[in-house]
Amino acid sequence: GFRGFFIPDTVVYKYQQPRSWYFTSIDGTIKKKCKDKLTAQHIKQAFLRKVSDSGIVASFIYISNNTRTVEFFGVEELKQFLSYGKKAQEGILQKFVDPKDDKNTLIQMVWSPKICMFEYRENLKDLYDLRYDMYERAVTFEGEEFHSRSLPIRGKEMKKYLQELITDLVEHIAVVSKNKIKINRMVLHFKLDINENLWFLRATSIRCANEAANAPLDLNSFTRLPETINSKKFSVNAQTAMELKKTVLCRSCEEAMESGRMFEISYKMIINSQRDKETPPLISKIHPNFTYEDFKLFKYNPIFLNKQTLVCDKCFLLYTKLSGNSGAVPQPEIGPLWGTQPLDPYKTQHRRESTSSTLRKPSKGQLRAVSSVQALRTYSRAGGEFEFNLQNFQELPRIPNLDFGKPKLEQQVTNQKSLAKMLGGNDISSFLQEIYARRRRNVLI
């Protein structure tokens, strides 16, 4: 048999039943199990042996609506899938392999006889931090771009080894098939484990030379997550880790939601949101045998009104808005606006002139009679108004130029008294206090 890499336990499903089981034996060769081992009990026993510390047991890849989809299973999910789960017509169930480091990684190789391209992708979350959702820790090429990052493959030994290995594999397949299958292009996924063992997981695209319609190679190898997974979410830290798996079905809109997006709503709120007197559709979904006569009988029963059910956040907001229990303040209706008629500039000018004529303005003679600052202060307090200009200020008496440098104390006191009298006061105590304080400082010095 061909050697060079390992493959994990891989069960191929066809028509919703296991058809073949491939694995790597102890001597390193790839073998196929007998048909009597293709039972749910044997598969569960083999897959649950040495479960990873990450809690991820297996992955199931299938084609749905011409789209490749992958699901990750824990212990309980695998048991549910093998016993009661609805399976696709064709798919591959594969045991999960722990990566080399603490983060899940995957190597994508695009092979052709003349050129090989590699991409190494690493998940951003710790694979063994169980506070994060399983899908957020496991996705690489399957998830969104912000769930993982692309890293270079350091060294040339790994690239050279893979190129030679896949070339030998293509030649081996051609020899075994007697040249009926000649592969000329492939997109392959590999993984390195903690012991530096190379594991081959899957081939997402294969093109043969003898194909009638030689379609181009699918370099994107786009693999999506199931619709029950909200891949748009991203947890910032482990303390506020988000749940990606939609495990609850909203009874109102019948859409799968995450458990954290479900809210309780009472029957009373459901009934208040109904405008007519018919039975609300949501209550009819919850109680299919509930007739309109039963609804009229129980619609005022407090026990019935306090019953609750789960709806998603969108439906919850809708019901609270319709029932009037949202807490929103009702906005008054806005009538026609006043004062928005066309402006009349002549009317505005007439009002400005009438207002100016009512103001009491002093005459020129009154302005000349004002001979001191105190008279100005008295006139302004009486309510008079006038326009200041340079001529008005020139007619007022000037404040004497006082020099506090060399004059004697008696002269300074006289000047202060005249200044205080001019400003409407006779208090010179502040001036005397400053003089006495200066004298005391001179004596102390």
Salt bridges, closest charged atoms under 4 A:
GLU77 OE2 - LYS245 NZ 3.77
GLU119 OE2 - ARG121 NH1 3.23
GLU122 OE1 - ARG149 NH2 2.82
ASP129 OD1 - ARG131 NE 3.05
GLU136 OE2 - LYS125 NZ 3.76
GLU142 OE2 - ARG202 NH2 2.81
GLU144 OE2 - LYS232 NZ 3.23
GLU145 OE1 - ARG121 NH2 2.51
GLU196 OE2 - LYS100 NZ 2.53
GLU254 OE2 - LYS285 NZ 3.85
GLU258 OE2 - LYS233 NZ 2.84
GLU258 OE1 - ARG261 NH1 3.77
ASP313 OD2 - ARG261 NE 3.08
GLU434 OE2 - ARG438 NH2 3.35
